[in-house]
Amino acid sequence: MRKLEERILEDGIVLPGDVLKVGAFLNQQVDTGLLADMAEEVFALFSGCGVTKILTIESSGLPFATAVAMRFGVPMTFAKKHASANMTDDVLSAEVFSYTHGKTFRIVVGSEYIRKNDCVLIADDFLANGNALKGLISIVESAGAKVAGAAVQIEKCYQGGGDAVRKTGIRVESLAAIASMDGGRIRFRD
Amino acid sequence: MRKLEERILEDGIVLPGDVLKVGAFLNQQVDTGLLADMAEEVFALFSGCGVTKILTIESSGLPFATAVAMRFGVPMTFAKKHASANMTDDVLSAEVFSYTHGKTFRIVVGSEYIRKNDCVLIADDFLANGNALKGLISIVESAGAKVAGAAVQIEKCYQGGGDAVRKTGIRVESLAAIASMDGGRIRFRD
């Protein structure tokens, strides 16, 4: 999506440790005009797929997932990174290793929020090594529901997570696909 | 907002420990039709106030804040509960005691996301003792910006946080105002 790529080039900042800071418009602060355009793009990509629910993971995936779900007119649900007080024991869960935090999280969705007849589109802000996405796919499959695919705002292609999931037959669409950030210079995949 | 009150009576569950579970439609899973109606209501309440930005706190305030910000056509920004790796040291912060978690969090917003000339509407899912709201107000004021007010989805009036903030002269609007949940029965404030 050219508009997002242009914005990343304009306002994205490459920090040491392979971090792309897009806080000014995509996560810490969200440009809601751009967000609406991204939701529209995801709707164009997946509108024929019978999507009944959008699934993401807290926190930074929530604005994107909310906008996408509003565009589809379907509910949005999200995985928490640890079980909370007002979540019953009846949950769907998966173990996800986070390189950012250097530890394994248990991600959890109340089992009443994904049903066997759901067709779930997974939405997230970043896709790098794919661990979070694989965890979310595992949760949908453990509910016996169908994965419509995954839509991510920014994919770091060189970390391989997206292509690994595509090889399993699941459709993964990224609105901006970064091929490399060598020397602080962002290059997109053709 | 009658539609939200009716939904709370229909699908909300009062759990021990004064917990109101609204996961089926408001936080763990979000009914995006109802969400759009709520954003419309907040727009009707605050549209003449010159709002330039919506501020919330992660995680469960994010869907509501996103929808409200999209309706106003302004950016949404959110406070994190602890500083993250790709946030620089230049931050606005406040200490917030959480009764739910029994500890004090440092909530943090990058200082570049709230500017002196901003007029900030705070949006959150729950308002009970008001600690989170007071922390967010303190962050806006420390940036030298104006607080347009606060819009919350559900206020537990009997915990007093909303009225305490109103007494300081800040406008607080709740879409559903719960007067009591004694014996598991939900009563709204007139």
Interface residues (C-beta under 8 A of the other chain):
Chain A: L15 G17 V19 K21 G23 A24 Q28 Q29 V30 D31 T32 G33 L35 A36 E58 S59 L62 P63 T66 A67 A69 M70 F72 G73 V74 P75 M76 T77 F78 K80 A85 N86 M87 T100 V109 G110 E112 Y113
Chain B: L15 G17 V19 K21 G23 A24 F25 Q28 Q29 V30 D31 T32 G33 L35 A36 E58 S59 L62 P63 T66 A67 A69 M70 F72 G73 V74 P75 M76 T77 F78 K80 A85 N86 M87 T100 V109 G110 E112 Y113
